[in-house]
Each structure stands twice: as C-alpha cells, then as structure tokens.
C-alpha cells in the first residue's frame, strides 16, 4: 500500500547540463559533496498508479556537502517508479486476503476504485499517514482499507474484517508486492563507491525505511545513507520542504550541489528545482508526458544505466577541463 506519489518521474533543465555534476577537486580542496535522490516504485500496472505521473526514470538529487568519510559528493534518490515497482494488481492482494478467511474475491475494478477514493480521502484528512494527528500507522491503514471495502460494496463483520486487514497490511509491509529494477542496486552502489552520499526521498510510511527496502536488498549503509519519508517527517512531495530536509540531513549542503533523480515533473522536478537543486527525470514506462518534459528543458533518461553513463561522461569532461 503505497502513496500514488510513489510512482512519479523527474528531469534536468538546460542550465543543469552546462555545469558538470561530478567534478574532481584540486589537490588542496575537499571533494565536492552531492546528494542523490532516487524515486523507487515504478508503475508496473495501470491499476496501481491511481492516475499518478509515471516516468521511465527515477528521481535523484545530487548535493555537495557531506560524504560518509571524506566529505565527498552526495546523491538523493526517490523510491517508487525509480528504484522499485509494484507487482501484480491491487486486487490480487485483496483477493488473497479474502480467500484466506474463506471469502470470495472482491471485484478487481470496484476494489481499485474503492481504494483510490478511500486513499485520497484519508490522505486529505490525515496527510503523511496521520503524522500530525499522531495516528498509528496500522490504524491509518485500517481505516483506509475498511473504507475501501465499503466503497467497493463489501461489508464484513469486525472479526472477519480484522483478519482480512491483517493479511493485507502484512503483505504490503513485506517485499511481496514489489520488484526492484535491475539497475537500481548497481547504480546506488556505484554512486556510493564514487564517494557520493546517497539519500532516499519518498512519500512513504516508515515501513519503507525499516522493512520494505531492506527486504528488497536496498539497505541503509550499503545502497543508501539516509532517508526522508513523509510518514516520518510530516511533509510530503511536492512540498519543497521535503528537499530542504534532505539537504539538512546531508549536512546542510548547498542546493546547487545536489542532484535529484525522479519520475514526476510535478512532485520531483519542479520542487527540487524550486529550492535550487539540479534534477533529472526517468521515463521507464514511456509516458506520453515525457516529450513535454523535454520541451520544458528537462533531461529525461530511460533508466539508471543511462543516468550513470551520462554522469560518467560529465565527470570525464570535467576532469579534462581541469587537466
């Protein structure tokens, strides 16, 4: 169960192209520090996107303040649509939960529409998974799921619903509904090996940080260094504050030293650029919006392999200019 924000892309503007992201410092200088932000979950099925903007590339932000050991470059990365994608349809997991207690499968279309409406309402009333209202995560989702079934036309007694809900909650708190893009782990490890600080910025609840990403092999300390999750900070994209928090967590890096990689023009590219960061957009799913992103001046890549190649070339160009 992920916010629709989790599936969106990012881009880079023409002014960003003129300034290499990775530059080698002079002998008497500290290496630059960057933050890379990459969005993780992709839109594998339209049933799960909830009308979200989905790009082929993820979200990444590079900043220039603190590194793990030598105060080197830093990278910010979004999660959904950039690093990971959903598997199957929403109805698959609701169906399995219903069958586990002997109930028939709910209608997929009705369930999808019910969830979409219920989630939108809950997010409006209690944003950031109930952060400000201090609603426990499990209770926030219990209300959302119950309303989803009600809107879809299904009413269960309290005991039956609790069994169904527990199965759904456990499923979406595990690695089962997600898959990692094959280029995600190699890209993140490459960035950290280059001395970058890698950060995760996502409209997600705490389980993404503590359970889901580690279960998918994306671990803090080996693939990423810090995270900014809406359910833990009480702010969500496209609020620029999300990106300011990332800069602070990275050691108060200057925004112009940060690169954000995402898959949503509205939630990734625009807010990242508004605080002064560089930004890129991924178009993993060949969205029709990608052409308008390019026309607006954004750099759009098909995957993280292409982003890595581009950053490597930028680094080589910068090194040549300094030689």
Secondary structure, DSSP 8 states (H G I E B T S, - for coil): ---GGGS-B----HHHHTS-SS----TTS-----EEEE--EE--SGGGTTT----SS--EEEE-S--SSS---EEEE--BTTTEEE-S-HHHHHHHHHHTTT-----HHHHHHHHHHHHHHHHHHSHHHHTTTT--HHHHHHHHHHHHHHHHT----HHHHHHHHHHHHHHTTSSTTEEE-TTHHHHHHHHHHTT-EEEEEES--HHIIIIIHHHTT--BTTTBSEEEEHHHHS--TTSTHHHHHHHHHTTS--GGG-EEEEB-IIIIIHHHHHTT-EEEEE-TT--TTHHHHHHTT--EESSHHHHHHHHHHHHHHHHHHH-
